[in-house]
Amino acid sequence: MSINSNKSNAANNSNGKRTAQPSEMGKYSTPELQAAFNSGREIGRTEGMLYYIKHASENMQKEAEKLSAKLQMQRAKV
């Protein structure tokens, strides 16, 4: 679900209500602050993608080990 969705559960404070509308997020008063925000968002996205790929890779490795063991057992039966 995207952050811009009205049905999103994402919240910026403890009472569960957004503190800013999606159209207001990331609009800063100076170009320096906006650049810092954009840079941080890019870094966060990249870190998130790397974590996802690492996690998916680890899960695939575990699945490959299980399937390899299953194949060995099936071959032993034949």
mmCIF file as gemmi writes it, N, C-alpha and C atoms, coordinates in Angstrom:
data_model
loop_
_atom_site.group_PDB
_atom_site.id
_atom_site.type_symbol
_atom_site.label_atom_id
_atom_site.label_alt_id
_atom_site.label_comp_id
_atom_site.label_asym_id
_atom_site.label_entity_id
_atom_site.label_seq_id
_atom_site.pdbx_PDB_ins_code
_atom_site.Cartn_x
_atom_site.Cartn_y
_atom_site.Cartn_z
_atom_site.occupancy
_atom_site.B_iso_or_equiv
_atom_site.pdbx_formal_charge
_atom_site.auth_seq_id
_atom_site.auth_asym_id
_atom_site.pdbx_PDB_model_num
ATOM 1 N N . MET Axp A 1 ? 0.854 -1.171 0 1 0 ? 1 A 1
ATOM 2 C CA . MET Axp A 1 ? 0 0 0 1 0 ? 1 A 1
ATOM 3 C C . MET Axp A 1 ? 0.898 1.232 0 1 0 ? 1 A 1
ATOM 4 N N . SER Axp A 2 ? 0.601 2.202 -0.785 1 0 ? 2 A 1
ATOM 5 C CA . SER Axp A 2 ? 1.463 3.372 -0.882 1 0 ? 2 A 1
ATOM 6 C C . SER Axp A 2 ? 1.21 4.336 0.259 1 0 ? 2 A 1
ATOM 7 N N . ILE Axp A 3 ? 2.195 5.178 0.522 1 0 ? 3 A 1
ATOM 8 C CA . ILE Axp A 3 ? 2.101 6.17 1.6 1 0 ? 3 A 1
ATOM 9 C C . ILE Axp A 3 ? 1.021 7.2 1.293 1 0 ? 3 A 1
ATOM 10 N N . ASN Axp A 4 ? 0.7 7.382 0.024 1 0 ? 4 A 1
ATOM 11 C CA . ASN Axp A 4 ? -0.298 8.368 -0.358 1 0 ? 4 A 1
ATOM 12 C C . ASN Axp A 4 ? -1.721 7.854 -0.228 1 0 ? 4 A 1
ATOM 13 N N . SER Axp A 5 ? -1.876 6.602 0.083 1 0 ? 5 A 1
ATOM 14 C CA . SER Axp A 5 ? -3.197 6.015 0.217 1 0 ? 5 A 1
ATOM 15 C C . SER Axp A 5 ? -3.882 6.518 1.482 1 0 ? 5 A 1
ATOM 16 N N . ASN Axp A 6 ? -5.154 6.811 1.382 1 0 ? 6 A 1
ATOM 17 C CA . ASN Axp A 6 ? -5.915 7.238 2.554 1 0 ? 6 A 1
ATOM 18 C C . ASN Axp A 6 ? -6.117 6.098 3.534 1 0 ? 6 A 1
ATOM 19 N N . LYS Axp A 7 ? -5.961 4.856 3.076 1 0 ? 7 A 1
ATOM 20 C CA . LYS Axp A 7 ? -6.171 3.693 3.92 1 0 ? 7 A 1
ATOM 21 C C . LYS Axp A 7 ? -4.894 3.23 4.603 1 0 ? 7 A 1
ATOM 22 N N . SER Axp A 8 ? -3.802 3.938 4.399 1 0 ? 8 A 1
ATOM 23 C CA . SER Axp A 8 ? -2.515 3.544 4.966 1 0 ? 8 A 1
ATOM 24 C C . SER Axp A 8 ? -2.554 3.63 6.485 1 0 ? 8 A 1
ATOM 25 N N . ASN Axp A 9 ? -1.913 2.664 7.142 1 0 ? 9 A 1
ATOM 26 C CA . ASN Axp A 9 ? -1.829 2.669 8.596 1 0 ? 9 A 1
ATOM 27 C C . ASN Axp A 9 ? -0.629 3.451 9.101 1 0 ? 9 A 1
ATOM 28 N N . ALA Axp A 10 ? 0.204 3.938 8.202 1 0 ? 10 A 1
ATOM 29 C CA . ALA Axp A 10 ? 1.403 4.668 8.609 1 0 ? 10 A 1
ATOM 30 C C . ALA Axp A 10 ? 0.999 5.926 9.357 1 0 ? 10 A 1
ATOM 31 N N . ALA Axp A 11 ? 1.697 6.172 10.449 1 0 ? 11 A 1
ATOM 32 C CA . ALA Axp A 11 ? 1.402 7.354 11.254 1 0 ? 11 A 1
ATOM 33 C C . ALA Axp A 11 ? 2.701 7.984 11.716 1 0 ? 11 A 1
ATOM 34 N N . ASN Axp A 12 ? 2.642 9.271 11.995 1 0 ? 12 A 1
ATOM 35 C CA . ASN Axp A 12 ? 3.831 9.998 12.416 1 0 ? 12 A 1
ATOM 36 C C . ASN Axp A 12 ? 3.833 10.312 13.903 1 0 ? 12 A 1
ATOM 37 N N . ASN Axp A 13 ? 2.828 9.917 14.623 1 0 ? 13 A 1
ATOM 38 C CA . ASN Axp A 13 ? 2.793 10.194 16.054 1 0 ? 13 A 1
ATOM 39 C C . ASN Axp A 13 ? 2.052 9.081 16.787 1 0 ? 13 A 1
ATOM 40 N N . SER Axp A 14 ? 1.99 9.192 18.095 1 0 ? 14 A 1
ATOM 41 C CA . SER Axp A 14 ? 1.47 8.093 18.904 1 0 ? 14 A 1
ATOM 42 C C . SER Axp A 14 ? -0.045 7.923 18.831 1 0 ? 14 A 1
ATOM 43 N N . ASN Axp A 15 ? -0.78 8.929 18.4 1 0 ? 15 A 1
ATOM 44 C CA . ASN Axp A 15 ? -2.232 8.765 18.366 1 0 ? 15 A 1
ATOM 45 C C . ASN Axp A 15 ? -2.738 8.176 17.056 1 0 ? 15 A 1
ATOM 46 N N . GLY Axp A 16 ? -1.831 7.827 16.136 1 0 ? 16 A 1
ATOM 47 C CA . GLY Axp A 16 ? -2.23 7.162 14.915 1 0 ? 16 A 1
ATOM 48 C C . GLY Axp A 16 ? -2.716 8.073 13.812 1 0 ? 16 A 1
ATOM 49 N N . LYS Axp A 17 ? -2.646 9.367 14.021 1 0 ? 17 A 1
ATOM 50 C CA . LYS Axp A 17 ? -3.078 10.306 12.984 1 0 ? 17 A 1
ATOM 51 C C . LYS Axp A 17 ? -1.857 10.951 12.345 1 0 ? 17 A 1
ATOM 52 N N . ARG Axp A 18 ? -1.958 11.187 11.058 1 0 ? 18 A 1
ATOM 53 C CA . ARG Axp A 18 ? -0.852 11.821 10.346 1 0 ? 18 A 1
ATOM 54 C C . ARG Axp A 18 ? -0.658 13.256 10.827 1 0 ? 18 A 1
ATOM 55 N N . THR Axp A 19 ? 0.608 13.675 10.852 1 0 ? 19 A 1
ATOM 56 C CA . THR Axp A 19 ? 0.902 15.057 11.22 1 0 ? 19 A 1
ATOM 57 C C . THR Axp A 19 ? 0.994 15.943 9.989 1 0 ? 19 A 1
ATOM 58 N N . ALA Axp A 20 ? 1.119 15.338 8.817 1 0 ? 20 A 1
ATOM 59 C CA . ALA Axp A 20 ? 1.185 16.102 7.576 1 0 ? 20 A 1
ATOM 60 C C . ALA Axp A 20 ? 0.451 15.34 6.487 1 0 ? 20 A 1
ATOM 61 N N . GLN Axp A 21 ? -0.142 16.063 5.594 1 0 ? 21 A 1
ATOM 62 C CA . GLN Axp A 21 ? -0.787 15.444 4.444 1 0 ? 21 A 1
ATOM 63 C C . GLN Axp A 21 ? 0.286 14.996 3.464 1 0 ? 21 A 1
ATOM 64 N N . PRO Axp A 22 ? 0.03 13.957 2.676 1 0 ? 22 A 1
ATOM 65 C CA . PRO Axp A 22 ? 1.033 13.493 1.716 1 0 ? 22 A 1
ATOM 66 C C . PRO Axp A 22 ? 1.534 14.604 0.8 1 0 ? 22 A 1
ATOM 67 N N . SER Axp A 23 ? 0.669 15.548 0.445 1 0 ? 23 A 1
ATOM 68 C CA . SER Axp A 23 ? 1.087 16.639 -0.43 1 0 ? 23 A 1
ATOM 69 C C . SER Axp A 23 ? 2.048 17.6 0.266 1 0 ? 23 A 1
ATOM 70 N N . GLU Axp A 24 ? 2.075 17.584 1.607 1 0 ? 24 A 1
ATOM 71 C CA . GLU Axp A 24 ? 2.947 18.481 2.361 1 0 ? 24 A 1
ATOM 72 C C . GLU Axp A 24 ? 4.278 17.834 2.718 1 0 ? 24 A 1
ATOM 73 N N . MET Axp A 25 ? 4.359 16.514 2.641 1 0 ? 25 A 1
ATOM 74 C CA . MET Axp A 25 ? 5.568 15.817 3.051 1 0 ? 25 A 1
ATOM 75 C C . MET Axp A 25 ? 6.713 16.119 2.098 1 0 ? 25 A 1
ATOM 76 N N . GLY Axp A 26 ? 7.855 16.454 2.658 1 0 ? 26 A 1
ATOM 77 C CA . GLY Axp A 26 ? 9.036 16.696 1.851 1 0 ? 26 A 1
ATOM 78 C C . GLY Axp A 26 ? 9.135 18.096 1.294 1 0 ? 26 A 1
ATOM 79 N N . LYS Axp A 27 ? 8.273 19.003 1.709 1 0 ? 27 A 1
ATOM 80 C CA . LYS Axp A 27 ? 8.369 20.387 1.251 1 0 ? 27 A 1
ATOM 81 C C . LYS Axp A 27 ? 9.023 21.208 2.357 1 0 ? 27 A 1
ATOM 82 N N . TYR Axp A 28 ? 10.265 21.607 2.109 1 0 ? 28 A 1
ATOM 83 C CA . TYR Axp A 28 ? 11.012 22.354 3.113 1 0 ? 28 A 1
ATOM 84 C C . TYR Axp A 28 ? 11.241 23.781 2.648 1 0 ? 28 A 1
ATOM 85 N N . SER Axp A 29 ? 11.465 24.656 3.613 1 0 ? 29 A 1
ATOM 86 C CA . SER Axp A 29 ? 11.547 26.085 3.331 1 0 ? 29 A 1
ATOM 87 C C . SER Axp A 29 ? 12.81 26.504 2.599 1 0 ? 29 A 1
ATOM 88 N N . THR Axp A 30 ? 13.876 25.741 2.72 1 0 ? 30 A 1
ATOM 89 C CA . THR Axp A 30 ? 15.119 26.113 2.04 1 0 ? 30 A 1
ATOM 90 C C . THR Axp A 30 ? 15.565 24.984 1.119 1 0 ? 30 A 1
ATOM 91 N N . PRO Axp A 31 ? 16.26 25.326 0.052 1 0 ? 31 A 1
ATOM 92 C CA . PRO Axp A 31 ? 16.756 24.285 -0.858 1 0 ? 31 A 1
ATOM 93 C C . PRO Axp A 31 ? 17.703 23.305 -0.165 1 0 ? 31 A 1
ATOM 94 N N . GLU Axp A 32 ? 18.462 23.797 0.823 1 0 ? 32 A 1
ATOM 95 C CA . GLU Axp A 32 ? 19.394 22.927 1.541 1 0 ? 32 A 1
ATOM 96 C C . GLU Axp A 32 ? 18.647 21.85 2.325 1 0 ? 32 A 1
ATOM 97 N N . LEU Axp A 33 ? 17.59 22.251 3.017 1 0 ? 33 A 1
ATOM 98 C CA . LEU Axp A 33 ? 16.797 21.284 3.78 1 0 ? 33 A 1
ATOM 99 C C . LEU Axp A 33 ? 16.1 20.3 2.85 1 0 ? 33 A 1
ATOM 100 N N . GLN Axp A 34 ? 15.581 20.796 1.739 1 0 ? 34 A 1
ATOM 101 C CA . GLN Axp A 34 ? 14.916 19.914 0.779 1 0 ? 34 A 1
ATOM 102 C C . GLN Axp A 34 ? 15.912 18.917 0.202 1 0 ? 34 A 1
ATOM 103 N N . ALA Axp A 35 ? 17.125 19.385 -0.118 1 0 ? 35 A 1
ATOM 104 C CA . ALA Axp A 35 ? 18.16 18.497 -0.659 1 0 ? 35 A 1
ATOM 105 C C . ALA Axp A 35 ? 18.544 17.434 0.364 1 0 ? 35 A 1
ATOM 106 N N . ALA Axp A 36 ? 18.644 17.829 1.64 1 0 ? 36 A 1
ATOM 107 C CA . ALA Axp A 36 ? 18.982 16.871 2.692 1 0 ? 36 A 1
ATOM 108 C C . ALA Axp A 36 ? 17.874 15.825 2.832 1 0 ? 36 A 1
ATOM 109 N N . PHE Axp A 37 ? 16.63 16.274 2.784 1 0 ? 37 A 1
ATOM 110 C CA . PHE Axp A 37 ? 15.495 15.345 2.857 1 0 ? 37 A 1
ATOM 111 C C . PHE Axp A 37 ? 15.528 14.364 1.691 1 0 ? 37 A 1
ATOM 112 N N . ASN Axp A 38 ? 15.702 14.887 0.481 1 0 ? 38 A 1
ATOM 113 C CA . ASN Axp A 38 ? 15.728 14.03 -0.71 1 0 ? 38 A 1
ATOM 114 C C . ASN Axp A 38 ? 16.87 13.028 -0.651 1 0 ? 38 A 1
ATOM 115 N N . SER Axp A 39 ? 18.035 13.486 -0.191 1 0 ? 39 A 1
ATOM 116 C CA . SER Axp A 39 ? 19.198 12.605 -0.082 1 0 ? 39 A 1
ATOM 117 C C . SER Axp A 39 ? 18.934 11.489 0.93 1 0 ? 39 A 1
ATOM 118 N N . GLY Axp A 40 ? 18.383 11.849 2.07 1 0 ? 40 A 1
ATOM 119 C CA . GLY Axp A 40 ? 18.061 10.856 3.094 1 0 ? 40 A 1
ATOM 120 C C . GLY Axp A 40 ? 17.037 9.851 2.613 1 0 ? 40 A 1
ATOM 121 N N . ARG Axp A 41 ? 16.057 10.323 1.87 1 0 ? 41 A 1
ATOM 122 C CA . ARG Axp A 41 ? 15.03 9.427 1.34 1 0 ? 41 A 1
ATOM 123 C C . ARG Axp A 41 ? 15.64 8.452 0.335 1 0 ? 41 A 1
ATOM 124 N N . GLU Axp A 42 ? 16.531 8.946 -0.527 1 0 ? 42 A 1
ATOM 125 C CA . GLU Axp A 42 ? 17.196 8.065 -1.497 1 0 ? 42 A 1
ATOM 126 C C . GLU Axp A 42 ? 18.036 7.012 -0.792 1 0 ? 42 A 1
ATOM 127 N N . ILE Axp A 43 ? 18.788 7.441 0.223 1 0 ? 43 A 1
ATOM 128 C CA . ILE Axp A 43 ? 19.633 6.503 0.973 1 0 ? 43 A 1
ATOM 129 C C . ILE Axp A 43 ? 18.765 5.451 1.651 1 0 ? 43 A 1
ATOM 130 N N . GLY Axp A 44 ? 17.683 5.884 2.264 1 0 ? 44 A 1
ATOM 131 C CA . GLY Axp A 44 ? 16.775 4.955 2.93 1 0 ? 44 A 1
ATOM 132 C C . GLY Axp A 44 ? 16.17 3.947 1.972 1 0 ? 44 A 1
ATOM 133 N N . ARG Axp A 45 ? 15.792 4.407 0.793 1 0 ? 45 A 1
ATOM 134 C CA . ARG Axp A 45 ? 15.228 3.487 -0.197 1 0 ? 45 A 1
ATOM 135 C C . ARG Axp A 45 ? 16.265 2.461 -0.628 1 0 ? 45 A 1
ATOM 136 N N . THR Axp A 46 ? 17.492 2.929 -0.859 1 0 ? 46 A 1
ATOM 137 C CA . THR Axp A 46 ? 18.556 2.018 -1.283 1 0 ? 46 A 1
ATOM 138 C C . THR Axp A 46 ? 18.852 1 -0.195 1 0 ? 46 A 1
ATOM 139 N N . GLU Axp A 47 ? 18.943 1.467 1.056 1 0 ? 47 A 1
ATOM 140 C CA . GLU Axp A 47 ? 19.181 0.543 2.167 1 0 ? 47 A 1
ATOM 141 C C . GLU Axp A 47 ? 18.048 -0.472 2.268 1 0 ? 47 A 1
ATOM 142 N N . GLY Axp A 48 ? 16.831 -0.015 2.085 1 0 ? 48 A 1
ATOM 143 C CA . GLY Axp A 48 ? 15.684 -0.912 2.137 1 0 ? 48 A 1
ATOM 144 C C . GLY Axp A 48 ? 15.724 -1.966 1.046 1 0 ? 48 A 1
ATOM 145 N N . MET Axp A 49 ? 16.099 -1.55 -0.157 1 0 ? 49 A 1
ATOM 146 C CA . MET Axp A 49 ? 16.195 -2.515 -1.258 1 0 ? 49 A 1
ATOM 147 C C . MET Axp A 49 ? 17.292 -3.537 -0.986 1 0 ? 49 A 1
ATOM 148 N N . LEU Axp A 50 ? 18.426 -3.073 -0.457 1 0 ? 50 A 1
ATOM 149 C CA . LEU Axp A 50 ? 19.516 -3.994 -0.147 1 0 ? 50 A 1
ATOM 150 C C . LEU Axp A 50 ? 19.096 -4.997 0.919 1 0 ? 50 A 1
ATOM 151 N N . TYR Axp A 51 ? 18.399 -4.532 1.947 1 0 ? 51 A 1
ATOM 152 C CA . TYR Axp A 51 ? 17.928 -5.429 3.001 1 0 ? 51 A 1
ATOM 153 C C . TYR Axp A 51 ? 16.964 -6.457 2.42 1 0 ? 51 A 1
ATOM 154 N N . TYR Axp A 52 ? 16.055 -6.006 1.569 1 0 ? 52 A 1
ATOM 155 C CA . TYR Axp A 52 ? 15.084 -6.914 0.963 1 0 ? 52 A 1
ATOM 156 C C . TYR Axp A 52 ? 15.788 -7.987 0.139 1 0 ? 52 A 1
ATOM 157 N N . ILE Axp A 53 ? 16.747 -7.572 -0.68 1 0 ? 53 A 1
ATOM 158 C CA . ILE Axp A 53 ? 17.469 -8.527 -1.527 1 0 ? 53 A 1
ATOM 159 C C . ILE Axp A 53 ? 18.247 -9.519 -0.671 1 0 ? 53 A 1
ATOM 160 N N . LYS Axp A 54 ? 18.896 -9.021 0.393 1 0 ? 54 A 1
ATOM 161 C CA . LYS Axp A 54 ? 19.649 -9.907 1.284 1 0 ? 54 A 1
ATOM 162 C C . LYS Axp A 54 ? 18.711 -10.928 1.928 1 0 ? 54 A 1
ATOM 163 N N . HIS Axp A 55 ? 17.591 -10.457 2.426 1 0 ? 55 A 1
ATOM 164 C CA . HIS Axp A 55 ? 16.618 -11.326 3.083 1 0 ? 55 A 1
ATOM 165 C C . HIS Axp A 55 ? 16.073 -12.362 2.094 1 0 ? 55 A 1
ATOM 166 N N . ALA Axp A 56 ? 15.712 -11.926 0.901 1 0 ? 56 A 1
ATOM 167 C CA . ALA Axp A 56 ? 15.19 -12.845 -0.114 1 0 ? 56 A 1
ATOM 168 C C . ALA Axp A 56 ? 16.245 -13.869 -0.505 1 0 ? 56 A 1
ATOM 169 N N . SER Axp A 57 ? 17.488 -13.424 -0.631 1 0 ? 57 A 1
ATOM 170 C CA . SER Axp A 57 ? 18.58 -14.326 -1 1 0 ? 57 A 1
ATOM 171 C C . SER Axp A 57 ? 18.791 -15.392 0.073 1 0 ? 57 A 1
ATOM 172 N N . GLU Axp A 58 ? 18.765 -14.98 1.337 1 0 ? 58 A 1
ATOM 173 C CA . GLU Axp A 58 ? 18.927 -15.937 2.437 1 0 ? 58 A 1
ATOM 174 C C . GLU Axp A 58 ? 17.793 -16.961 2.43 1 0 ? 58 A 1
ATOM 175 N N . ASN Axp A 59 ? 16.573 -16.487 2.201 1 0 ? 59 A 1
ATOM 176 C CA . ASN Axp A 59 ? 15.431 -17.407 2.161 1 0 ? 59 A 1
ATOM 177 C C . ASN Axp A 59 ? 15.531 -18.373 0.99 1 0 ? 59 A 1
ATOM 178 N N . MET Axp A 60 ? 15.987 -17.883 -0.157 1 0 ? 60 A 1
ATOM 179 C CA . MET Axp A 60 ? 16.147 -18.768 -1.317 1 0 ? 60 A 1
ATOM 180 C C . MET Axp A 60 ? 17.235 -19.801 -1.073 1 0 ? 60 A 1
ATOM 181 N N . GLN Axp A 61 ? 18.3 -19.398 -0.387 1 0 ? 61 A 1
ATOM 182 C CA . GLN Axp A 61 ? 19.374 -20.343 -0.079 1 0 ? 61 A 1
ATOM 183 C C . GLN Axp A 61 ? 18.854 -21.452 0.831 1 0 ? 61 A 1
ATOM 184 N N . LYS Axp A 62 ? 18.084 -21.084 1.846 1 0 ? 62 A 1
ATOM 185 C CA . LYS Axp A 62 ? 17.503 -22.087 2.748 1 0 ? 62 A 1
ATOM 186 C C . LYS Axp A 62 ? 16.568 -23.026 1.988 1 0 ? 62 A 1
ATOM 187 N N . GLU Axp A 63 ? 15.752 -22.458 1.108 1 0 ? 63 A 1
ATOM 188 C CA . GLU Axp A 63 ? 14.828 -23.271 0.321 1 0 ? 63 A 1
ATOM 189 C C . GLU Axp A 63 ? 15.592 -24.204 -0.609 1 0 ? 63 A 1
ATOM 190 N N . ALA Axp A 64 ? 16.673 -23.722 -1.206 1 0 ? 64 A 1
ATOM 191 C CA . ALA Axp A 64 ? 17.486 -24.559 -2.095 1 0 ? 64 A 1
ATOM 192 C C . ALA Axp A 64 ? 18.097 -25.723 -1.325 1 0 ? 64 A 1
ATOM 193 N N . GLU Axp A 65 ? 18.542 -25.477 -0.094 1 0 ? 65 A 1
ATOM 194 C CA . GLU Axp A 65 ? 19.107 -26.55 0.728 1 0 ? 65 A 1
ATOM 195 C C . GLU Axp A 65 ? 18.047 -27.607 1.045 1 0 ? 65 A 1
ATOM 196 N N . LYS Axp A 66 ? 16.836 -27.159 1.376 1 0 ? 66 A 1
ATOM 197 C CA . LYS Axp A 66 ? 15.749 -28.102 1.665 1 0 ? 66 A 1
ATOM 198 C C . LYS Axp A 66 ? 15.409 -28.935 0.429 1 0 ? 66 A 1
ATOM 199 N N . LEU Axp A 67 ? 15.316 -28.266 -0.718 1 0 ? 67 A 1
ATOM 200 C CA . LEU Axp A 67 ? 14.981 -28.985 -1.945 1 0 ? 67 A 1
ATOM 201 C C . LEU Axp A 67 ? 16.089 -29.943 -2.351 1 0 ? 67 A 1
ATOM 202 N N . SER Axp A 68 ? 17.32 -29.555 -2.132 1 0 ? 68 A 1
ATOM 203 C CA . SER Axp A 68 ? 18.447 -30.426 -2.451 1 0 ? 68 A 1
ATOM 204 C C . SER Axp A 68 ? 18.407 -31.684 -1.587 1 0 ? 68 A 1
ATOM 205 N N . ALA Axp A 69 ? 18.115 -31.511 -0.303 1 0 ? 69 A 1
ATOM 206 C CA . ALA Axp A 69 ? 18.006 -32.66 0.599 1 0 ? 69 A 1
ATOM 207 C C . ALA Axp A 69 ? 16.843 -33.562 0.179 1 0 ? 69 A 1
ATOM 208 N N . LYS Axp A 70 ? 15.734 -32.954 -0.208 1 0 ? 70 A 1
ATOM 209 C CA . LYS Axp A 70 ? 14.572 -33.725 -0.658 1 0 ? 70 A 1
ATOM 210 C C . LYS Axp A 70 ? 14.914 -34.516 -1.918 1 0 ? 70 A 1
ATOM 211 N N . LEU Axp A 71 ? 15.628 -33.89 -2.837 1 0 ? 71 A 1
ATOM 212 C CA . LEU Axp A 71 ? 16.037 -34.575 -4.065 1 0 ? 71 A 1
ATOM 213 C C . LEU Axp A 71 ? 16.955 -35.747 -3.758 1 0 ? 71 A 1
ATOM 214 N N . GLN Axp A 72 ? 17.885 -35.553 -2.832 1 0 ? 72 A 1
ATOM 215 C CA . GLN Axp A 72 ? 18.787 -36.644 -2.446 1 0 ? 72 A 1
ATOM 216 C C . GLN Axp A 72 ? 18.002 -37.82 -1.872 1 0 ? 72 A 1
ATOM 217 N N . MET Axp A 73 ? 16.995 -37.527 -1.047 1 0 ? 73 A 1
ATOM 218 C CA . MET Axp A 73 ? 16.168 -38.587 -0.467 1 0 ? 73 A 1
ATOM 219 C C . MET Axp A 73 ? 15.376 -39.315 -1.55 1 0 ? 73 A 1
ATOM 220 N N . GLN Axp A 74 ? 14.836 -38.567 -2.501 1 0 ? 74 A 1
ATOM 221 C CA . GLN Axp A 74 ? 14.063 -39.18 -3.582 1 0 ? 74 A 1
ATOM 222 C C . GLN Axp A 74 ? 14.951 -40.058 -4.458 1 0 ? 74 A 1
ATOM 223 N N . ARG Axp A 75 ? 16.156 -39.601 -4.728 1 0 ? 75 A 1
ATOM 224 C CA . ARG Axp A 75 ? 17.084 -40.391 -5.541 1 0 ? 75 A 1
ATOM 225 C C . ARG Axp A 75 ? 17.518 -41.658 -4.806 1 0 ? 75 A 1
ATOM 226 N N . ALA Axp A 76 ? 17.63 -41.57 -3.49 1 0 ? 76 A 1
ATOM 227 C CA . ALA Axp A 76 ? 18.041 -42.734 -2.698 1 0 ? 76 A 1
ATOM 228 C C . ALA Axp A 76 ? 16.965 -43.821 -2.725 1 0 ? 76 A 1
ATOM 229 N N . LYS Axp A 77 ? 15.71 -43.428 -2.853 1 0 ? 77 A 1
ATOM 230 C CA . LYS Axp A 77 ? 14.603 -44.387 -2.888 1 0 ? 77 A 1
ATOM 231 C C . LYS Axp A 77 ? 14.554 -45.156 -4.2 1 0 ? 77 A 1
ATOM 232 N N . VAL Axp A 78 ? 15.077 -44.571 -5.254 1 0 ? 78 A 1
ATOM 233 C CA . VAL Axp A 78 ? 14.979 -45.188 -6.59 1 0 ? 78 A 1
ATOM 234 C C . VAL Axp A 78 ? 16.055 -46.156 -6.84 1 0 ? 78 A 1
